[in-house]
Amino acid sequence: MSNLAEEVRIWNTPIVGSYVLWRFTRGYTDHHPEGRPPILLLHFLASAILTNKRLSDPVTNIRKDLASYARSFIDKKDIDLLLSIQDRVNKTRSYTLSSIDLAIQHGLLFLNSEDACLYPKILSGKPSRGMTPKQSVKSLGNKAETLGKWFSAHSVSQVATLLKVVL
């Protein structure tokens, strides 16, 4: 199956996006020095990265941080791909909003309108048999959690600078 067909197959529903953004939010909150949740804007960046195989492939626990992630594109002489994140944020905006909306409706995320942060629900048990995500979705969730951890080490302006985007 081609990369584009695989992306369409996985990302054709905001349900997957809801799960992945919940994992991103958990990763961010769990690793933030003060335990703070991410602001809403960071979810648009995460979604833009995680919905593209070429942008999400370098998101691994082997990398140390977000700066290492950004440098990987420069080292591979693939800076255009890094610069495409801004355009992807715009293209995935509707999908990201639908994913956030679905996650809020189902209680995975909670929006605090006073600080514009999304708070994750802490699940207290394992999913029942037959309700666990497929391995490909679980793998994306792991990447999302890693990305959340990386984002939590920086301010919003530092994240934007490292990823060469304007928020």
N, C-alpha and C positions, 0 to 999 in steps of 0.2 A: 504494500500500500504506500502511496506517495506521502511525503510529509504534509502536504496541504490536506489531502484526504483524511489523514490521521488527526490533524488539528480539528477539522470540521467534525469528525466522528466524536472526539472527546469533548469539544467545547460547544456542541450544538444546544446545550441547555444551561440556563443559569443555575441549575441545581448543583452542578459540578463547581461552578464559580462560587457559589455560597459556601460550599465545603472548603474550597481552597482559601477563600478569603478569611474564613473562620480560623483555619490553621495558621495563616499569616498573622492574624491578630493575636492568637495564642502565643506564637513564637516571639512576637514583638513584646507583648506584655510580660511573658515569662522571663525574658532576658534583659528587659529595660532595668537600668540600675535602681530606679525608684519604683518599678512595677507599674509604670504608667502605660495606658493603651495608646495605639497610634491614632493620629487625627485622620479624619475621613479622606483627605486628599492622598495620603500614602497608599490607600487601597487602589486608587486608579493607576498608580505607578506599578504596584505589585501585579495587578491584573494584566497590564500591558506586557509585562515581562513574562509572566507565567502562562499566558495564552499563546506564546510563540516558542516553538521548539528550539530554534537557534538561540534565542535569548535566555531560555530557561535551562538549556543543557549545562552551561557553566555554573549553575547554582548547585553546588555540592558542599557537603561538610568538609571536603578536603581543602577548600579555599578558606582562608583565614577571615576575610571580611569583605565589605562592599568595595573597598578600594582595590582589592585583589581581583574582584569580579570585573570591575571597569577596566583595569589594566590588561586583563586577558584579551579584550577586544583590540586594544592598542598593540599588544604583543603579536597578535595574529594578523595585524594589518587589516582589521575588520572594523575600523572606527565607524564606518557608515551604518553598520548594524546597531552599534551603541547609540548613534545619533537618531536612529529610527524610533527610539522609545517615545519621543515627544509625539510623533505622528500616530503611533500605536495607542497612546493615551487617548487621543481624540477619536480614533476609530473604534476603540473598545468602550467608550464612555457609556453608551446605552446598555451594553452587556453588563458592565460593572455595576451600573445603577440597578439593573434588574437582579443581579446576584446579591447585592447588598439588601435590597428590598425583600427578597425571598429569605435571606438569612435572618433578617429582623422579624419577618412574619412567623418564622418557625422557631424563634427564640435562640438561635445560635449567636447572634450579635445584638447588642443593645446600643442605640445611639443616644448620647447625652447631648442635647441641643445647646447646652450652656458652654461646653468646651469643644464641640464638634469632634468628639472622639467616639470610636466604636469600641465597646467593651465585649470581650468574648464570654460566652457561657462556659462554665467549667462542667464538663460531663463527669458523672460519678461512676459510671460503669461502662462495660464494653457493650458494643452493639449486639443485639440478639442475632442468632444464626440466620443467615440469609440477608441481613441488613448491613453487613460490612461493605465498604467500598471495594470496587475492583482494584487489582494490584496497580494498574496504570494510574488510577485516580489517587490511590494511596501514595504512590510515588510522587505525584504532583503536590499532594499535601505535605509530604516531607520537604520538598523543595520550597514550598510556601513558608513553612515554619523556619527553615534556614534563612530565607530572605527576610522574614520578620526579625529574626535574631540580628542579622546584619544591619537592618534599618534602625533597630533600637539603640545602636551604639552611636548614632549621629543625630544632629538636629535636622529639621526639615530642610533648611537651607544647605546644609552639608550634603544631604542625600541628593538634592537637586543639582548641586555642583558636581558631585561625583558621577551622576548619570547624565549630565549635560542636558537637563530639562529645565523648563520654566514653569513654575507652579503658580 
